[in-house]
Amino acid sequence: MNARTHHYETEEQAAVAWNTRSLRVLASETAAERDRLKVVNEQLVEVLEMAAEHCAMFVRPTNEEEALAENIRAALVEARKP
């Protein structure tokens, strides 16, 4: 019996335990990355909103530009949904 299986009756049990631990670590890392990306996404949304407000102070948009802005605002609302 090798060091990897000394707590288990079979090599298969050791492999299952090892894979289970590996999957738990991966799931934890994935969740942390997802949470980090949510924060980054929220920051990007805020920057885009500030940029849109800033541009609106100096330029009167055309109807086409206003329609595009509405589409962007709708996309930002969708981006904030969980």
mmCIF file of the N, C-alpha and C atoms, coordinates in Angstrom:
data_MODEL
# 
_entry.id   MODEL 
# 
loop_
_atom_site.group_PDB 
_atom_site.id 
_atom_site.type_symbol 
_atom_site.label_atom_id 
_atom_site.label_alt_id 
_atom_site.label_comp_id 
_atom_site.label_asym_id 
_atom_site.label_entity_id 
_atom_site.label_seq_id 
_atom_site.pdbx_PDB_ins_code 
_atom_site.Cartn_x 
_atom_site.Cartn_y 
_atom_site.Cartn_z 
_atom_site.occupancy 
_atom_site.B_iso_or_equiv 
_atom_site.pdbx_formal_charge 
_atom_site.auth_seq_id 
_atom_site.auth_comp_id 
_atom_site.auth_asym_id 
_atom_site.auth_atom_id 
_atom_site.pdbx_PDB_model_num 
ATOM 1   N N  . MET A 1 1  ? 0.848   -1.170 0.000   1.00 0.00 ? 1  MET A N  1 
ATOM 2   C CA . MET A 1 1  ? 0.000   0.000  0.000   1.00 0.00 ? 1  MET A CA 1 
ATOM 3   C C  . MET A 1 1  ? 0.900   1.241  0.000   1.00 0.00 ? 1  MET A C  1 
ATOM 4   N N  . ASN A 1 2  ? 0.633   2.193  -0.851  1.00 0.00 ? 2  ASN A N  1 
ATOM 5   C CA . ASN A 1 2  ? 1.487   3.371  -0.906  1.00 0.00 ? 2  ASN A CA 1 
ATOM 6   C C  . ASN A 1 2  ? 0.952   4.477  0.011   1.00 0.00 ? 2  ASN A C  1 
ATOM 7   N N  . ALA A 1 3  ? 1.684   5.565  0.080   1.00 0.00 ? 3  ALA A N  1 
ATOM 8   C CA . ALA A 1 3  ? 1.330   6.656  0.993   1.00 0.00 ? 3  ALA A CA 1 
ATOM 9   C C  . ALA A 1 3  ? -0.020  7.279  0.647   1.00 0.00 ? 3  ALA A C  1 
ATOM 10  N N  . ARG A 1 4  ? -0.362  7.246  -0.630  1.00 0.00 ? 4  ARG A N  1 
ATOM 11  C CA . ARG A 1 4  ? -1.605  7.877  -1.057  1.00 0.00 ? 4  ARG A CA 1 
ATOM 12  C C  . ARG A 1 4  ? -2.826  7.067  -0.628  1.00 0.00 ? 4  ARG A C  1 
ATOM 13  N N  . THR A 1 5  ? -2.691  5.784  -0.453  1.00 0.00 ? 5  THR A N  1 
ATOM 14  C CA . THR A 1 5  ? -3.843  4.937  -0.134  1.00 0.00 ? 5  THR A CA 1 
ATOM 15  C C  . THR A 1 5  ? -3.852  4.427  1.298   1.00 0.00 ? 5  THR A C  1 
ATOM 16  N N  . HIS A 1 6  ? -2.916  4.827  2.122   1.00 0.00 ? 6  HIS A N  1 
ATOM 17  C CA . HIS A 1 6  ? -2.836  4.212  3.446   1.00 0.00 ? 6  HIS A CA 1 
ATOM 18  C C  . HIS A 1 6  ? -4.058  4.475  4.326   1.00 0.00 ? 6  HIS A C  1 
ATOM 19  N N  . HIS A 1 7  ? -4.835  5.522  4.044   1.00 0.00 ? 7  HIS A N  1 
ATOM 20  C CA . HIS A 1 7  ? -6.057  5.784  4.808   1.00 0.00 ? 7  HIS A CA 1 
ATOM 21  C C  . HIS A 1 7  ? -7.276  5.137  4.165   1.00 0.00 ? 7  HIS A C  1 
ATOM 22  N N  . TYR A 1 8  ? -7.112  4.545  3.024   1.00 0.00 ? 8  TYR A N  1 
ATOM 23  C CA . TYR A 1 8  ? -8.232  3.976  2.268   1.00 0.00 ? 8  TYR A CA 1 
ATOM 24  C C  . TYR A 1 8  ? -7.994  2.492  2.020   1.00 0.00 ? 8  TYR A C  1 
ATOM 25  N N  . GLU A 1 9  ? -9.080  1.771  1.834   1.00 0.00 ? 9  GLU A N  1 
ATOM 26  C CA . GLU A 1 9  ? -8.961  0.332  1.594   1.00 0.00 ? 9  GLU A CA 1 
ATOM 27  C C  . GLU A 1 9  ? -8.487  0.021  0.187   1.00 0.00 ? 9  GLU A C  1 
ATOM 28  N N  . THR A 1 10 ? -8.848  0.867  -0.764  1.00 0.00 ? 10 THR A N  1 
ATOM 29  C CA . THR A 1 10 ? -8.467  0.585  -2.153  1.00 0.00 ? 10 THR A CA 1 
ATOM 30  C C  . THR A 1 10 ? -7.907  1.831  -2.820  1.00 0.00 ? 10 THR A C  1 
ATOM 31  N N  . GLU A 1 11 ? -7.215  1.604  -3.909  1.00 0.00 ? 11 GLU A N  1 
ATOM 32  C CA . GLU A 1 11 ? -6.699  2.702  -4.725  1.00 0.00 ? 11 GLU A CA 1 
ATOM 33  C C  . GLU A 1 11 ? -7.856  3.536  -5.274  1.00 0.00 ? 11 GLU A C  1 
ATOM 34  N N  . GLU A 1 12 ? -8.964  2.880  -5.606  1.00 0.00 ? 12 GLU A N  1 
ATOM 35  C CA . GLU A 1 12 ? -10.128 3.590  -6.143  1.00 0.00 ? 12 GLU A CA 1 
ATOM 36  C C  . GLU A 1 12 ? -10.704 4.557  -5.107  1.00 0.00 ? 12 GLU A C  1 
ATOM 37  N N  . GLN A 1 13 ? -10.784 4.126  -3.851  1.00 0.00 ? 13 GLN A N  1 
ATOM 38  C CA . GLN A 1 13 ? -11.282 5.008  -2.794  1.00 0.00 ? 13 GLN A CA 1 
ATOM 39  C C  . GLN A 1 13 ? -10.360 6.218  -2.619  1.00 0.00 ? 13 GLN A C  1 
ATOM 40  N N  . ALA A 1 14 ? -9.080  5.973  -2.694  1.00 0.00 ? 14 ALA A N  1 
ATOM 41  C CA . ALA A 1 14 ? -8.114  7.067  -2.583  1.00 0.00 ? 14 ALA A CA 1 
ATOM 42  C C  . ALA A 1 14 ? -8.279  8.038  -3.745  1.00 0.00 ? 14 ALA A C  1 
ATOM 43  N N  . ALA A 1 15 ? -8.479  7.503  -4.947  1.00 0.00 ? 15 ALA A N  1 
ATOM 44  C CA . ALA A 1 15 ? -8.647  8.353  -6.126  1.00 0.00 ? 15 ALA A CA 1 
ATOM 45  C C  . ALA A 1 15 ? -9.920  9.188  -6.020  1.00 0.00 ? 15 ALA A C  1 
ATOM 46  N N  . VAL A 1 16 ? -11.000 8.577  -5.561  1.00 0.00 ? 16 VAL A N  1 
ATOM 47  C CA . VAL A 1 16 ? -12.264 9.308  -5.395  1.00 0.00 ? 16 VAL A CA 1 
ATOM 48  C C  . VAL A 1 16 ? -12.087 10.433 -4.374  1.00 0.00 ? 16 VAL A C  1 
ATOM 49  N N  . ALA A 1 17 ? -11.438 10.135 -3.268  1.00 0.00 ? 17 ALA A N  1 
ATOM 50  C CA . ALA A 1 17 ? -11.210 11.154 -2.240  1.00 0.00 ? 17 ALA A CA 1 
ATOM 51  C C  . ALA A 1 17 ? -10.348 12.292 -2.783  1.00 0.00 ? 17 ALA A C  1 
ATOM 52  N N  . TRP A 1 18 ? -9.309  11.935 -3.500  1.00 0.00 ? 18 TRP A N  1 
ATOM 53  C CA . TRP A 1 18 ? -8.420  12.943 -4.093  1.00 0.00 ? 18 TRP A CA 1 
ATOM 54  C C  . TRP A 1 18 ? -9.186  13.822 -5.077  1.00 0.00 ? 18 TRP A C  1 
ATOM 55  N N  . ASN A 1 19 ? -9.962  13.203 -5.954  1.00 0.00 ? 19 ASN A N  1 
ATOM 56  C CA . ASN A 1 19 ? -10.731 13.956 -6.941  1.00 0.00 ? 19 ASN A CA 1 
ATOM 57  C C  . ASN A 1 19 ? -11.785 14.835 -6.278  1.00 0.00 ? 19 ASN A C  1 
ATOM 58  N N  . THR A 1 20 ? -12.399 14.334 -5.221  1.00 0.00 ? 20 THR A N  1 
ATOM 59  C CA . THR A 1 20 ? -13.396 15.124 -4.498  1.00 0.00 ? 20 THR A CA 1 
ATOM 60  C C  . THR A 1 20 ? -12.758 16.375 -3.899  1.00 0.00 ? 20 THR A C  1 
ATOM 61  N N  . ARG A 1 21 ? -11.601 16.213 -3.274  1.00 0.00 ? 21 ARG A N  1 
ATOM 62  C CA . ARG A 1 21 ? -10.895 17.373 -2.715  1.00 0.00 ? 21 ARG A CA 1 
ATOM 63  C C  . ARG A 1 21 ? -10.515 18.350 -3.821  1.00 0.00 ? 21 ARG A C  1 
ATOM 64  N N  . SER A 1 22 ? -10.035 17.829 -4.935  1.00 0.00 ? 22 SER A N  1 
ATOM 65  C CA . SER A 1 22 ? -9.638  18.687 -6.050  1.00 0.00 ? 22 SER A CA 1 
ATOM 66  C C  . SER A 1 22 ? -10.825 19.472 -6.592  1.00 0.00 ? 22 SER A C  1 
ATOM 67  N N  . LEU A 1 23 ? -11.969 18.820 -6.713  1.00 0.00 ? 23 LEU A N  1 
ATOM 68  C CA . LEU A 1 23 ? -13.169 19.494 -7.208  1.00 0.00 ? 23 LEU A CA 1 
ATOM 69  C C  . LEU A 1 23 ? -13.650 20.570 -6.238  1.00 0.00 ? 23 LEU A C  1 
ATOM 70  N N  . ARG A 1 24 ? -13.541 20.313 -4.948  1.00 0.00 ? 24 ARG A N  1 
ATOM 71  C CA . ARG A 1 24 ? -13.936 21.326 -3.954  1.00 0.00 ? 24 ARG A CA 1 
ATOM 72  C C  . ARG A 1 24 ? -13.047 22.564 -4.053  1.00 0.00 ? 24 ARG A C  1 
ATOM 73  N N  . VAL A 1 25 ? -11.761 22.351 -4.218  1.00 0.00 ? 25 VAL A N  1 
ATOM 74  C CA . VAL A 1 25 ? -10.838 23.476 -4.369  1.00 0.00 ? 25 VAL A CA 1 
ATOM 75  C C  . VAL A 1 25 ? -11.172 24.249 -5.638  1.00 0.00 ? 25 VAL A C  1 
ATOM 76  N N  . LEU A 1 26 ? -11.389 23.547 -6.728  1.00 0.00 ? 26 LEU A N  1 
ATOM 77  C CA . LEU A 1 26 ? -11.726 24.195 -7.991  1.00 0.00 ? 26 LEU A CA 1 
ATOM 78  C C  . LEU A 1 26 ? -13.030 24.974 -7.881  1.00 0.00 ? 26 LEU A C  1 
ATOM 79  N N  . ALA A 1 27 ? -14.030 24.416 -7.236  1.00 0.00 ? 27 ALA A N  1 
ATOM 80  C CA . ALA A 1 27 ? -15.316 25.104 -7.058  1.00 0.00 ? 27 ALA A CA 1 
ATOM 81  C C  . ALA A 1 27 ? -15.136 26.374 -6.234  1.00 0.00 ? 27 ALA A C  1 
ATOM 82  N N  . SER A 1 28 ? -14.322 26.303 -5.213  1.00 0.00 ? 28 SER A N  1 
ATOM 83  C CA . SER A 1 28 ? -14.062 27.467 -4.374  1.00 0.00 ? 28 SER A CA 1 
ATOM 84  C C  . SER A 1 28 ? -13.353 28.560 -5.169  1.00 0.00 ? 28 SER A C  1 
ATOM 85  N N  . GLU A 1 29 ? -12.356 28.170 -5.951  1.00 0.00 ? 29 GLU A N  1 
ATOM 86  C CA . GLU A 1 29 ? -11.627 29.135 -6.776  1.00 0.00 ? 29 GLU A CA 1 
ATOM 87  C C  . GLU A 1 29 ? -12.542 29.741 -7.833  1.00 0.00 ? 29 GLU A C  1 
ATOM 88  N N  . THR A 1 30 ? -13.410 28.928 -8.412  1.00 0.00 ? 30 THR A N  1 
ATOM 89  C CA . THR A 1 30 ? -14.341 29.411 -9.430  1.00 0.00 ? 30 THR A CA 1 
ATOM 90  C C  . THR A 1 30 ? -15.313 30.417 -8.823  1.00 0.00 ? 30 THR A C  1 
ATOM 91  N N  . ALA A 1 31 ? -15.817 30.135 -7.649  1.00 0.00 ? 31 ALA A N  1 
ATOM 92  C CA . ALA A 1 31 ? -16.740 31.052 -6.973  1.00 0.00 ? 31 ALA A CA 1 
ATOM 93  C C  . ALA A 1 31 ? -16.046 32.375 -6.649  1.00 0.00 ? 31 ALA A C  1 
ATOM 94  N N  . ALA A 1 32 ? -14.813 32.305 -6.202  1.00 0.00 ? 32 ALA A N  1 
ATOM 95  C CA . ALA A 1 32 ? -14.065 33.523 -5.890  1.00 0.00 ? 32 ALA A CA 1 
ATOM 96  C C  . ALA A 1 32 ? -13.842 34.354 -7.149  1.00 0.00 ? 32 ALA A C  1 
ATOM 97  N N  . GLU A 1 33 ? -13.513 33.705 -8.247  1.00 0.00 ? 33 GLU A N  1 
ATOM 98  C CA . GLU A 1 33 ? -13.310 34.418 -9.514  1.00 0.00 ? 33 GLU A CA 1 
ATOM 99  C C  . GLU A 1 33 ? -14.620 35.031 -9.999  1.00 0.00 ? 33 GLU A C  1 
ATOM 100 N N  . ARG A 1 34 ? -15.723 34.305 -9.859  1.00 0.00 ? 34 ARG A N  1 
ATOM 101 C CA . ARG A 1 34 ? -17.032 34.833 -10.253 1.00 0.00 ? 34 ARG A CA 1 
ATOM 102 C C  . ARG A 1 34 ? -17.357 36.083 -9.437  1.00 0.00 ? 34 ARG A C  1 
ATOM 103 N N  . ASP A 1 35 ? -17.102 36.042 -8.137  1.00 0.00 ? 35 ASP A N  1 
ATOM 104 C CA . ASP A 1 35 ? -17.365 37.196 -7.283  1.00 0.00 ? 35 ASP A CA 1 
ATOM 105 C C  . ASP A 1 35 ? -16.487 38.377 -7.672  1.00 0.00 ? 35 ASP A C  1 
ATOM 106 N N  . ARG A 1 36 ? -15.230 38.103 -7.990  1.00 0.00 ? 36 ARG A N  1 
ATOM 107 C CA . ARG A 1 36 ? -14.325 39.177 -8.410  1.00 0.00 ? 36 ARG A CA 1 
ATOM 108 C C  . ARG A 1 36 ? -14.803 39.805 -9.712  1.00 0.00 ? 36 ARG A C  1 
ATOM 109 N N  . LEU A 1 37 ? -15.247 38.968 -10.646 1.00 0.00 ? 37 LEU A N  1 
ATOM 110 C CA . LEU A 1 37 ? -15.733 39.484 -11.923 1.00 0.00 ? 37 LEU A CA 1 
ATOM 111 C C  . LEU A 1 37 ? -17.014 40.292 -11.759 1.00 0.00 ? 37 LEU A C  1 
ATOM 112 N N  . LYS A 1 38 ? -17.849 39.929 -10.811 1.00 0.00 ? 38 LYS A N  1 
ATOM 113 C CA . LYS A 1 38 ? -19.051 40.722 -10.536 1.00 0.00 ? 38 LYS A CA 1 
ATOM 114 C C  . LYS A 1 38 ? -18.672 42.127 -10.085 1.00 0.00 ? 38 LYS A C  1 
ATOM 115 N N  . VAL A 1 39 ? -17.660 42.219 -9.222  1.00 0.00 ? 39 VAL A N  1 
ATOM 116 C CA . VAL A 1 39 ? -17.201 43.522 -8.742  1.00 0.00 ? 39 VAL A CA 1 
ATOM 117 C C  . VAL A 1 39 ? -16.636 44.337 -9.901  1.00 0.00 ? 39 VAL A C  1 
ATOM 118 N N  . VAL A 1 40 ? -15.810 43.723 -10.721 1.00 0.00 ? 40 VAL A N  1 
ATOM 119 C CA . VAL A 1 40 ? -15.229 44.415 -11.876 1.00 0.00 ? 40 VAL A CA 1 
ATOM 120 C C  . VAL A 1 40 ? -16.334 44.875 -12.822 1.00 0.00 ? 40 VAL A C  1 
ATOM 121 N N  . ASN A 1 41 ? -17.323 44.022 -13.062 1.00 0.00 ? 41 ASN A N  1 
ATOM 122 C CA . ASN A 1 41 ? -18.432 44.375 -13.939 1.00 0.00 ? 41 ASN A CA 1 
ATOM 123 C C  . ASN A 1 41 ? -19.179 45.591 -13.393 1.00 0.00 ? 41 ASN A C  1 
ATOM 124 N N  . GLU A 1 42 ? -19.442 45.606 -12.107 1.00 0.00 ? 42 GLU A N  1 
ATOM 125 C CA . GLU A 1 42 ? -20.139 46.736 -11.487 1.00 0.00 ? 42 GLU A CA 1 
ATOM 126 C C  . GLU A 1 42 ? -19.321 48.019 -11.631 1.00 0.00 ? 42 GLU A C  1 
ATOM 127 N N  . GLN A 1 43 ? -18.016 47.923 -11.457 1.00 0.00 ? 43 GLN A N  1 
ATOM 128 C CA . GLN A 1 43 ? -17.156 49.094 -11.620 1.00 0.00 ? 43 GLN A CA 1 
ATOM 129 C C  . GLN A 1 43 ? -17.192 49.597 -13.059 1.00 0.00 ? 43 GLN A C  1 
ATOM 130 N N  . LEU A 1 44 ? -17.179 48.685 -14.016 1.00 0.00 ? 44 LEU A N  1 
ATOM 131 C CA . LEU A 1 44 ? -17.254 49.091 -15.422 1.00 0.00 ? 44 LEU A CA 1 
ATOM 132 C C  . LEU A 1 44 ? -18.582 49.762 -15.735 1.00 0.00 ? 44 LEU A C  1 
ATOM 133 N N  . VAL A 1 45 ? -19.662 49.244 -15.187 1.00 0.00 ? 45 VAL A N  1 
ATOM 134 C CA . VAL A 1 45 ? -20.977 49.849 -15.390 1.00 0.00 ? 45 VAL A CA 1 
ATOM 135 C C  . VAL A 1 45 ? -20.975 51.278 -14.852 1.00 0.00 ? 45 VAL A C  1 
ATOM 136 N N  . GLU A 1 46 ? -20.419 51.475 -13.669 1.00 0.00 ? 46 GLU A N  1 
ATOM 137 C CA . GLU A 1 46 ? -20.363 52.812 -13.080 1.00 0.00 ? 46 GLU A CA 1 
ATOM 138 C C  . GLU A 1 46 ? -19.549 53.772 -13.944 1.00 0.00 ? 46 GLU A C  1 
ATOM 139 N N  . VAL A 1 47 ? -18.425 53.316 -14.457 1.00 0.00 ? 47 VAL A N  1 
ATOM 140 C CA . VAL A 1 47 ? -17.590 54.161 -15.316 1.00 0.00 ? 47 VAL A CA 1 
ATOM 141 C C  . VAL A 1 47 ? -18.343 54.527 -16.592 1.00 0.00 ? 47 VAL A C  1 
ATOM 142 N N  . LEU A 1 48 ? -19.019 53.558 -17.191 1.00 0.00 ? 48 LEU A N  1 
ATOM 143 C CA . LEU A 1 48 ? -19.784 53.842 -18.408 1.00 0.00 ? 48 LEU A CA 1 
ATOM 144 C C  . LEU A 1 48 ? -20.912 54.829 -18.138 1.00 0.00 ? 48 LEU A C  1 
ATOM 145 N N  . GLU A 1 49 ? -21.571 54.695 -17.012 1.00 0.00 ? 49 GLU A N  1 
ATOM 146 C CA . GLU A 1 49 ? -22.639 55.637 -16.671 1.00 0.00 ? 49 GLU A CA 1 
ATOM 147 C C  . GLU A 1 49 ? -22.090 57.043 -16.471 1.00 0.00 ? 49 GLU A C  1 
ATOM 148 N N  . MET A 1 50 ? -20.957 57.158 -15.782 1.00 0.00 ? 50 MET A N  1 
ATOM 149 C CA . MET A 1 50 ? -20.345 58.478 -15.581 1.00 0.00 ? 50 MET A CA 1 
ATOM 150 C C  . MET A 1 50 ? -19.918 59.084 -16.912 1.00 0.00 ? 50 MET A C  1 
ATOM 151 N N  . ALA A 1 51 ? -19.358 58.267 -17.786 1.00 0.00 ? 51 ALA A N  1 
ATOM 152 C CA . ALA A 1 51 ? -18.938 58.761 -19.098 1.00 0.00 ? 51 ALA A CA 1 
ATOM 153 C C  . ALA A 1 51 ? -20.140 59.246 -19.900 1.00 0.00 ? 51 ALA A C  1 
ATOM 154 N N  . ALA A 1 52 ? -21.238 58.519 -19.838 1.00 0.00 ? 52 ALA A N  1 
ATOM 155 C CA . ALA A 1 52 ? -22.447 58.921 -20.563 1.00 0.00 ? 52 ALA A CA 1 
ATOM 156 C C  . ALA A 1 52 ? -22.984 60.242 -20.017 1.00 0.00 ? 52 ALA A C  1 
ATOM 157 N N  . GLU A 1 53 ? -22.998 60.389 -18.699 1.00 0.00 ? 53 GLU A N  1 
ATOM 158 C CA . GLU A 1 53 ? -23.458 61.640 -18.092 1.00 0.00 ? 53 GLU A CA 1 
ATOM 159 C C  . GLU A 1 53 ? -22.548 62.799 -18.479 1.00 0.00 ? 53 GLU A C  1 
ATOM 160 N N  . HIS A 1 54 ? -21.257 62.563 -18.481 1.00 0.00 ? 54 HIS A N  1 
ATOM 161 C CA . HIS A 1 54 ? -20.290 63.599 -18.844 1.00 0.00 ? 54 HIS A CA 1 
ATOM 162 C C  . HIS A 1 54 ? -20.498 64.041 -20.291 1.00 0.00 ? 54 HIS A C  1 
ATOM 163 N N  . CYS A 1 55 ? -20.649 63.089 -21.188 1.00 0.00 ? 55 CYS A N  1 
ATOM 164 C CA . CYS A 1 55 ? -20.860 63.423 -22.601 1.00 0.00 ? 55 CYS A CA 1 
ATOM 165 C C  . CYS A 1 55 ? -22.159 64.196 -22.790 1.00 0.00 ? 55 CYS A C  1 
ATOM 166 N N  . ALA A 1 56 ? -23.184 63.831 -22.047 1.00 0.00 ? 56 ALA A N  1 
ATOM 167 C CA . ALA A 1 56 ? -24.483 64.489 -22.187 1.00 0.00 ? 56 ALA A CA 1 
ATOM 168 C C  . ALA A 1 56 ? -24.419 65.959 -21.780 1.00 0.00 ? 56 ALA A C  1 
ATOM 169 N N  . MET A 1 57 ? -23.463 66.330 -20.943 1.00 0.00 ? 57 MET A N  1 
ATOM 170 C CA . MET A 1 57 ? -23.342 67.728 -20.523 1.00 0.00 ? 57 MET A CA 1 
ATOM 171 C C  . MET A 1 57 ? -22.830 68.617 -21.654 1.00 0.00 ? 57 MET A C  1 
ATOM 172 N N  . PHE A 1 58 ? -22.146 68.055 -22.624 1.00 0.00 ? 58 PHE A N  1 
ATOM 173 C CA . PHE A 1 58 ? -21.486 68.859 -23.640 1.00 0.00 ? 58 PHE A CA 1 
ATOM 174 C C  . PHE A 1 58 ? -22.061 68.706 -25.040 1.00 0.00 ? 58 PHE A C  1 
ATOM 175 N N  . VAL A 1 59 ? -22.786 67.661 -25.281 1.00 0.00 ? 59 VAL A N  1 
ATOM 176 C CA . VAL A 1 59 ? -23.226 67.366 -26.644 1.00 0.00 ? 59 VAL A CA 1 
ATOM 177 C C  . VAL A 1 59 ? -24.717 67.052 -26.643 1.00 0.00 ? 59 VAL A C  1 
ATOM 178 N N  . ARG A 1 60 ? -25.432 67.651 -27.565 1.00 0.00 ? 60 ARG A N  1 
ATOM 179 C CA . ARG A 1 60 ? -26.845 67.305 -27.758 1.00 0.00 ? 60 ARG A CA 1 
ATOM 180 C C  . ARG A 1 60 ? -26.878 66.137 -28.738 1.00 0.00 ? 60 ARG A C  1 
ATOM 181 N N  . PRO A 1 61 ? -27.303 64.959 -28.266 1.00 0.00 ? 61 PRO A N  1 
ATOM 182 C CA . PRO A 1 61 ? -27.255 63.779 -29.136 1.00 0.00 ? 61 PRO A CA 1 
ATOM 183 C C  . PRO A 1 61 ? -28.311 63.814 -30.243 1.00 0.00 ? 61 PRO A C  1 
ATOM 184 N N  . THR A 1 62 ? -27.963 63.192 -31.352 1.00 0.00 ? 62 THR A N  1 
ATOM 185 C CA . THR A 1 62 ? -28.940 63.003 -32.429 1.00 0.00 ? 62 THR A CA 1 
ATOM 186 C C  . THR A 1 62 ? -29.915 61.913 -31.996 1.00 0.00 ? 62 THR A C  1 
ATOM 187 N N  . ASN A 1 63 ? -30.990 61.754 -32.741 1.00 0.00 ? 63 ASN A N  1 
ATOM 188 C CA . ASN A 1 63 ? -31.958 60.696 -32.425 1.00 0.00 ? 63 ASN A CA 1 
ATOM 189 C C  . ASN A 1 63 ? -31.290 59.322 -32.460 1.00 0.00 ? 63 ASN A C  1 
ATOM 190 N N  . GLU A 1 64 ? -30.410 59.122 -33.430 1.00 0.00 ? 64 GLU A N  1 
ATOM 191 C CA . GLU A 1 64 ? -29.700 57.843 -33.542 1.00 0.00 ? 64 GLU A CA 1 
ATOM 192 C C  . GLU A 1 64 ? -28.798 57.615 -32.328 1.00 0.00 ? 64 GLU A C  1 
ATOM 193 N N  . GLU A 1 65 ? -28.095 58.662 -31.912 1.00 0.00 ? 65 GLU A N  1 
ATOM 194 C CA . GLU A 1 65 ? -27.224 58.540 -30.742 1.00 0.00 ? 65 GLU A CA 1 
ATOM 195 C C  . GLU A 1 65 ? -28.035 58.310 -29.466 1.00 0.00 ? 65 GLU A C  1 
ATOM 196 N N  . GLU A 1 66 ? -29.197 58.974 -29.378 1.00 0.00 ? 66 GLU A N  1 
ATOM 197 C CA . GLU A 1 66 ? -30.048 58.776 -28.205 1.00 0.00 ? 66 GLU A CA 1 
ATOM 198 C C  . GLU A 1 66 ? -30.589 57.346 -28.166 1.00 0.00 ? 66 GLU A C  1 
ATOM 199 N N  . ALA A 1 67 ? -30.935 56.801 -29.324 1.00 0.00 ? 67 ALA A N  1 
ATOM 200 C CA . ALA A 1 67 ? -31.400 55.410 -29.386 1.00 0.00 ? 67 ALA A CA 1 
ATOM 201 C C  . ALA A 1 67 ? -30.278 54.461 -28.966 1.00 0.00 ? 67 ALA A C  1 
ATOM 202 N N  . LEU A 1 68 ? -29.070 54.739 -29.422 1.00 0.00 ? 68 LEU A N  1 
ATOM 203 C CA . LEU A 1 68 ? -27.920 53.930 -29.023 1.00 0.00 ? 68 LEU A CA 1 
ATOM 204 C C  . LEU A 1 68 ? -27.700 54.021 -27.510 1.00 0.00 ? 68 LEU A C  1 
ATOM 205 N N  . ALA A 1 69 ? -27.823 55.225 -26.972 1.00 0.00 ? 69 ALA A N  1 
ATOM 206 C CA . ALA A 1 69 ? -27.659 55.412 -25.529 1.00 0.00 ? 69 ALA A CA 1 
ATOM 207 C C  . ALA A 1 69 ? -28.713 54.619 -24.758 1.00 0.00 ? 69 ALA A C  1 
ATOM 208 N N  . GLU A 1 70 ? -29.938 54.605 -25.253 1.00 0.00 ? 70 GLU A N  1 
ATOM 209 C CA . GLU A 1 70 ? -30.993 53.820 -24.600 1.00 0.00 ? 70 GLU A CA 1 
ATOM 210 C C  . GLU A 1 70 ? -30.650 52.331 -24.619 1.00 0.00 ? 70 GLU A C  1 
ATOM 211 N N  . ASN A 1 71 ? -30.123 51.869 -25.745 1.00 0.00 ? 71 ASN A N  1 
ATOM 212 C CA . ASN A 1 71 ? -29.714 50.463 -25.836 1.00 0.00 ? 71 ASN A CA 1 
ATOM 213 C C  . ASN A 1 71 ? -28.593 50.150 -24.846 1.00 0.00 ? 71 ASN A C  1 
ATOM 214 N N  . ILE A 1 72 ? -27.669 51.071 -24.717 1.00 0.00 ? 72 ILE A N  1 
ATOM 215 C CA . ILE A 1 72 ? -26.567 50.878 -23.772 1.00 0.00 ? 72 ILE A CA 1 
ATOM 216 C C  . ILE A 1 72 ? -27.098 50.858 -22.345 1.00 0.00 ? 72 ILE A C  1 
ATOM 217 N N  . ARG A 1 73 ? -28.001 51.784 -22.021 1.00 0.00 ? 73 ARG A N  1 
ATOM 218 C CA . ARG A 1 73 ? -28.579 51.803 -20.672 1.00 0.00 ? 73 ARG A CA 1 
ATOM 219 C C  . ARG A 1 73 ? -29.314 50.498 -20.381 1.00 0.00 ? 73 ARG A C  1 
ATOM 220 N N  . ALA A 1 74 ? -30.049 50.003 -21.364 1.00 0.00 ? 74 ALA A N  1 
ATOM 221 C CA . ALA A 1 74 ? -30.759 48.727 -21.180 1.00 0.00 ? 74 ALA A CA 1 
ATOM 222 C C  . ALA A 1 74 ? -29.765 47.588 -20.953 1.00 0.00 ? 74 ALA A C  1 
ATOM 223 N N  . ALA A 1 75 ? -28.660 47.606 -21.687 1.00 0.00 ? 75 ALA A N  1 
ATOM 224 C CA . ALA A 1 75 ? -27.634 46.574 -21.510 1.00 0.00 ? 75 ALA A CA 1 
ATOM 225 C C  . ALA A 1 75 ? -27.000 46.677 -20.121 1.00 0.00 ? 75 ALA A C  1 
ATOM 226 N N  . LEU A 1 76 ? -26.823 47.900 -19.634 1.00 0.00 ? 76 LEU A N  1 
ATOM 227 C CA . LEU A 1 76 ? -26.261 48.079 -18.297 1.00 0.00 ? 76 LEU A CA 1 
ATOM 228 C C  . LEU A 1 76 ? -27.209 47.551 -17.227 1.00 0.00 ? 76 LEU A C  1 
ATOM 229 N N  . VAL A 1 77 ? -28.497 47.764 -17.425 1.00 0.00 ? 77 VAL A N  1 
ATOM 230 C CA . VAL A 1 77 ? -29.481 47.217 -16.485 1.00 0.00 ? 77 VAL A CA 1 
ATOM 231 C C  . VAL A 1 77 ? -29.392 45.696 -16.481 1.00 0.00 ? 77 VAL A C  1 
ATOM 232 N N  . GLU A 1 78 ? -29.299 45.096 -17.657 1.00 0.00 ? 78 GLU A N  1 
ATOM 233 C CA . GLU A 1 78 ? -29.172 43.634 -17.754 1.00 0.00 ? 78 GLU A CA 1 
ATOM 234 C C  . GLU A 1 78 ? -27.882 43.147 -17.098 1.00 0.00 ? 78 GLU A C  1 
ATOM 235 N N  . ALA A 1 79 ? -26.813 43.919 -17.258 1.00 0.00 ? 79 ALA A N  1 
ATOM 236 C CA . ALA A 1 79 ? -25.517 43.522 -16.689 1.00 0.00 ? 79 ALA A CA 1 
ATOM 237 C C  . ALA A 1 79 ? -25.561 43.490 -15.166 1.00 0.00 ? 79 ALA A C  1 
ATOM 238 N N  . ARG A 1 80 ? -26.436 44.273 -14.584 1.00 0.00 ? 80 ARG A N  1 
ATOM 239 C CA . ARG A 1 80 ? -26.533 44.323 -13.123 1.00 0.00 ? 80 ARG A CA 1 
ATOM 240 C C  . ARG A 1 80 ? -27.373 43.198 -12.549 1.00 0.00 ? 80 ARG A C  1 
ATOM 241 N N  . LYS A 1 81 ? -28.113 42.514 -13.387 1.00 0.00 ? 81 LYS A N  1 
ATOM 242 C CA . LYS A 1 81 ? -28.954 41.428 -12.886 1.00 0.00 ? 81 LYS A CA 1 
ATOM 243 C C  . LYS A 1 81 ? -28.073 40.259 -12.459 1.00 0.00 ? 81 LYS A C  1 
ATOM 244 N N  . PRO A 1 82 ? -28.464 39.608 -11.359 1.00 0.00 ? 82 PRO A N  1 
ATOM 245 C CA . PRO A 1 82 ? -27.657 38.469 -10.882 1.00 0.00 ? 82 PRO A CA 1 
ATOM 246 C C  . PRO A 1 82 ? -27.688 37.289 -11.826 1.00 0.00 ? 82 PRO A C  1 
# 
